[in-house]
Amino acid sequence: MSTVVANSVQIFFGCLAFFTSVALPSLTSLAGLIGGIALPITIAYPSFKWIMIKNPTKYGAIWCLNWILGVSGMVLSILVVAGAIWTAVTWDRNSLLQASVSRVLTKLTTLGSRHCI
């Protein structure tokens, strides 16, 4: 893959993440998901790109370091996306639970105030 194509892909995904964050500011629950999808651009992709461009000696110290950083970046990205999905799913459930609890408490306080009069 040439450097121009690699840089074009990196710029495209960066612009896509920026456009999504500006166009959909009300969807804060998706912020972690978008960040997790864009995370490999800044962490993993440069390490793999450096290996492809520089062609260091295989299994050398710098080669291993870049592979460790690249794989760690991909694992971190997967964990962030999984956490964002988990948060979005449980947040909806918790907000429904909190809404029903607040309704019950409101009814209890209105019932209690009626009996005190």
MARZADO-811220 format. One record per residue: residue number from 1; x, z, y of N, C-alpha, C in turn. Coordinates in Angstrom, 3 decimals, padded with zeros to 6 digits. Example, Ala and Ser with C-alpha at 12.3 -4.5 7.8 and 13.67 -1.06 7.14 Angstrom:
! MARZADO-811220
   pos        n_u        n_w        n_v       ca_u       ca_w       ca_v        c_u        c_w        c_v
     1    013.190    007.800   -005.690    012.300    007.800   -004.500    013.200    007.800   -003.300
     2    012.850    007.080   -002.250    013.670    007.140   -001.060    012.900    007.870    000.030
This chain:
! MARZADO-811220
   pos        n_u        n_w        n_v       ca_u       ca_w       ca_v        c_u        c_w        c_v
     1    000.848    000.000   -001.163    000.000    000.000    000.000    000.900    000.000    001.235
     2    000.628   -000.894    002.146    001.485   -000.995    003.320    001.200    000.148    004.298
     3    002.102    000.332    005.208    001.970    001.398    006.196    000.789    001.139    007.121
     4    000.542   -000.121    007.453   -000.579   -000.459    008.337   -001.906   -000.115    007.666
     5   -002.039   -000.436    006.398   -003.273   -000.123    005.673   -003.438    001.384    005.535
     6   -002.350    002.075    005.229   -002.417    003.522    005.075   -002.812    004.196    006.385
     7   -002.208    003.769    007.476   -002.566    004.339    008.773   -003.999    003.975    009.159
     8   -004.431    002.789    008.821   -005.807    002.382    009.124   -006.818    003.236    008.362
     9   -006.542    003.517    007.100   -007.427    004.375    006.308   -007.470    005.778    006.894
    10   -006.326    006.290    007.278   -006.264    007.629    007.854   -007.028    007.689    009.176
    11   -006.870    006.708    010.027   -007.580    006.672    011.310   -009.080    006.511    011.078
    12   -009.479    005.668    010.119   -010.900    005.468    009.833   -011.576    006.766    009.407
    13   -010.975    007.504    008.473   -011.592    008.744    008.017   -011.584    009.816    009.114
    14   -010.544    009.847    009.929   -010.521    010.776    011.058   -011.627    010.474    012.055
    15   -011.815    009.188    012.371   -012.892    008.793    013.294   -014.262    009.047    012.673
    16   -014.413    008.829    011.388   -015.685    009.088    010.720   -016.038    010.571    010.768
    17   -015.068    011.425    010.524   -015.317    012.873    010.597   -015.648    013.292    012.027
    18   -014.949    012.726    013.001   -015.225    013.055    014.402   -016.616    012.571    014.805
    19   -016.970    011.347    014.430   -018.288    010.806    014.767   -019.399    011.645    014.160
    20   -019.226    012.048    012.918   -020.248    012.858    012.253   -020.403    014.207    012.944
    21   -019.291    014.813    013.338   -019.384    016.124    013.991   -020.003    016.023    015.376
    22   -019.807    014.908    016.077   -020.399    014.745    017.400   -021.857    014.299    017.294
    23   -022.160    013.422    016.351   -023.513    012.890    016.229   -024.488    013.893    015.639
    24   -024.003    014.815    014.835   -024.882    015.778    014.178   -024.449    017.216    014.489
    25   -024.483    017.624    015.763   -024.000    018.970    016.090   -024.929    020.086    015.621
    26   -026.179    019.750    015.358   -027.124    020.794    014.964   -026.986    021.180    013.496
    27   -026.274    020.419    012.737   -026.123    020.705    011.308   -024.865    021.537    011.071
    28   -024.899    022.783    011.514   -023.713    023.624    011.386   -023.416    023.991    009.943
    29   -024.434    023.931    009.095   -024.188    024.259    007.693   -023.340    023.186    007.015
    30   -023.277    022.002    007.602   -022.463    020.935    007.022   -021.038    020.913    007.563
    31   -020.708    021.819    008.475   -019.380    021.812    009.080   -018.289    022.036    008.031
    32   -018.508    022.974    007.126   -017.531    023.210    006.069   -017.406    022.035    005.124
    33   -018.528    021.396    004.852   -018.519    020.236    003.965   -017.746    019.083    004.596
    34   -017.999    018.825    005.863   -017.281    017.750    006.555   -015.800    018.088    006.665
    35   -015.503    019.349    006.969   -014.102    019.762    007.049   -013.395    019.661    005.717
    36   -014.089    019.997    004.640   -013.496    019.898    003.309   -013.243    018.464    002.888
    37   -014.121    017.572    003.334   -013.922    016.159    003.014   -012.770    015.585    003.837
    38   -012.628    016.032    005.086   -011.566    015.517    005.954   -010.232    016.224    005.731
    39   -010.224    017.336    005.029   -009.009    018.126    004.842   -007.869    017.377    004.145
    40   -008.119    016.562    003.135   -006.996    015.853    002.501   -006.256    014.916    003.443
    41   -006.927    014.449    004.511   -006.269    013.550    005.461   -005.105    014.258    006.134
    42   -005.269    015.543    006.424   -004.225    016.260    007.140   -003.264    017.005    006.224
    43   -003.676    017.324    005.002   -002.814    018.130    004.134   -002.214    017.309    002.994
    44   -003.064    016.668    002.188   -002.573    016.025    000.971   -002.070    014.599    001.210
    45   -002.799    013.851    001.998   -002.477    012.438    002.164   -001.072    012.198    002.715
    46   -000.603    012.946    003.737    000.766    012.702    004.227    001.850    012.958    003.177
    47    001.632    013.927    002.305    002.632    014.201    001.265    002.738    013.038    000.282
    48    001.589    012.546   -000.163    001.605    011.412   -001.093    002.107    010.139   -000.404
    49    001.765    009.982    000.865    002.224    008.818    001.627    003.749    008.859    001.771
    50    004.316    010.034    002.027    005.762    010.164    002.172    006.460    009.800    000.859
    51    005.881    010.240   -000.267    006.475    009.911   -001.567    006.468    008.408   -001.790
    52    005.356    007.754   -001.424    005.265    006.303   -001.628    006.226    005.533   -000.715
    53    006.400    006.000    000.514    007.243    005.275    001.467    008.725    005.525    001.211
    54    009.115    006.770    001.038    010.536    007.126    000.922    011.106    006.946   -000.480
    55    010.273    006.983   -001.509    010.730    006.868   -002.892    011.897    007.811   -003.207
    56    011.670    009.128   -003.106    012.753    010.061   -003.434    013.028    010.060   -004.933
    57    014.134    010.689   -005.322    014.446    010.752   -006.745    013.350    011.539   -007.471
    58    012.923    010.978   -008.584    011.832    011.582   -009.335    012.267    012.937   -009.884
    59    011.376    013.905   -009.770    011.591    015.288   -010.196    012.678    015.994   -009.397
    60    013.025    015.452   -008.206    013.954    016.151   -007.319    013.217    017.249   -006.563
    61    013.957    018.018   -005.782    013.365    019.158   -005.075    012.330    018.695   -004.052
    62    012.659    017.700   -003.260    011.731    017.216   -002.228    010.526    016.521   -002.879
    63    010.760    015.782   -003.945    009.665    015.118   -004.661    008.683    016.157   -005.200
    64    009.217    017.213   -005.831    008.359    018.279   -006.368    007.633    019.021   -005.257
    65    008.324    019.292   -004.151    007.697    019.980   -003.027    006.520    019.180   -002.481
    66    006.701    017.872   -002.318    005.617    017.044   -001.792    004.464    016.948   -002.779
    67    004.740    016.873   -004.056    003.668    016.854   -005.046    002.907    018.179   -005.052
    68    003.634    019.289   -004.948    002.981    020.602   -004.918    002.094    020.712   -003.681
    69    002.610    020.281   -002.517    001.808    020.325   -001.296    000.589    019.407   -001.388
    70    000.770    018.218   -001.939   -000.348    017.278   -002.072   -001.425    017.784   -003.004
    71   -001.020    018.274   -004.159   -001.997    018.785   -005.136   -002.656    020.053   -004.605
    72   -001.885    020.909   -003.935   -002.473    022.119   -003.342   -003.501    021.758   -002.276
    73   -003.204    020.736   -001.490   -004.160    020.274   -000.480   -005.442    019.745   -001.102
    74   -005.327    019.024   -002.197   -006.520    018.504   -002.868   -007.337    019.634   -003.484
    75   -006.656    020.606   -004.103   -007.360    021.756   -004.686   -008.057    022.558   -003.590
    76   -007.366    022.775   -002.473   -007.968    023.486   -001.348   -009.186    022.745   -000.817
    77   -009.092    021.430   -000.749   -010.226    020.631   -000.287   -011.417    020.772   -001.221
    78   -011.169    020.738   -002.522   -012.260    020.895   -003.497   -012.888    022.277   -003.371
    79   -012.060    023.308   -003.172   -012.591    024.662   -003.010   -013.413    024.805   -001.732
    80   -012.965    024.176   -000.644   -013.713    024.243    000.615   -015.057    023.535    000.483
    81   -015.072    022.368   -000.163   -016.332    021.644   -000.365   -017.267    022.454   -001.260
    82   -016.747    023.039   -002.332   -017.585    023.852   -003.216   -018.124    025.075   -002.472
    83   -017.289    025.703   -001.659   -017.745    026.845   -000.872   -018.792    026.468    000.149
    84   -018.636    025.304    000.768   -019.623    024.853    001.751   -020.963    024.562    001.085
    85   -020.925    023.948   -000.084   -022.172    023.680   -000.809   -022.813    024.989   -001.238
    86   -022.009    025.916   -001.746   -022.523    027.218   -002.167   -023.158    027.953   -000.991
    87   -022.495    027.937    000.153   -023.021    028.610    001.338   -024.323    027.970    001.800
    88   -024.375    026.643    001.787   -025.594    025.967    002.222   -026.762    026.291    001.295
    89   -026.505    026.368    000.012   -027.579    026.646   -000.943   -028.016    028.108   -000.847
    90   -027.083    029.036   -000.819   -027.462    030.448   -000.784   -027.971    030.865    000.584
    91   -027.533    030.207    001.660   -028.011    030.547    002.991   -029.502    030.261    003.097
    92   -029.953    029.136    002.562   -031.381    028.816    002.591   -032.172    029.859    001.821
    93   -031.673    030.253    000.677   -032.363    031.245   -000.132   -032.384    032.594    000.586
    94   -031.259    032.983    001.181   -031.199    034.256    001.898   -032.077    034.244    003.141
    95   -032.133    033.105    003.843   -032.971    033.060    005.036   -034.435    033.160    004.665
    96   -034.833    032.564    003.534   -036.212    032.711    003.078   -036.499    034.157    002.690
    97   -035.559    034.793    002.040   -035.722    036.196    001.655   -035.813    037.076    002.897
    98   -034.961    036.831    003.881   -034.994    037.624    005.101   -036.305    037.412    005.860
    99   -036.822    036.190    005.876   -038.083    035.921    006.556   -039.226    036.656    005.868
   100   -039.248    036.667    004.531   -040.322    037.354    003.824   -040.207    038.863    003.991
   101   -039.000    039.404    004.017   -038.818    040.843    004.231   -039.267    041.225    005.634
   102   -038.938    040.403    006.626   -039.354    040.737    007.986   -040.873    040.662    008.129
   103   -041.527    039.727    007.421   -042.994    039.671    007.445   -043.597    040.924    006.833
   104   -043.046    041.374    005.715   -043.547    042.583    005.060   -043.351    043.791    005.963
   105   -042.176    043.903    006.589   -041.927    045.030    007.487   -042.856    045.002    008.697
   106   -043.133    043.820    009.207   -044.062    043.703    010.335   -045.447    044.168    009.926
   107   -045.900    043.748    008.747   -047.215    044.180    008.274   -047.254    045.683    008.051
   108   -046.191    046.245    007.505   -046.157    047.692    007.272   -046.192    048.469    008.582
   109   -045.469    047.995    009.569   -045.479    048.716    010.848   -046.832    048.600    011.537
   110   -047.496    047.442    011.408   -048.828    047.324    012.022   -049.839    048.177    011.266
   111   -049.713    048.266    009.948   -050.612    049.139    009.183   -050.373    050.598    009.524
   112   -049.127    050.980    009.668   -048.796    052.361    010.013   -049.295    052.740    011.387
   113   -049.232    051.809    012.334   -049.684    052.119    013.685   -051.211    052.232    013.754
   114   -051.920    051.511    012.881   -053.382    051.606    012.849   -053.821    052.976    012.349
   115   -053.116    053.526    011.375   -053.498    054.803    010.805   -053.167    055.972    011.741
   116   -052.199    055.762    012.622   -051.825    056.839    013.529   -052.820    056.984    014.676
   117   -053.601    055.966    014.949   -054.534    056.016    016.086   -055.756    056.749    015.730
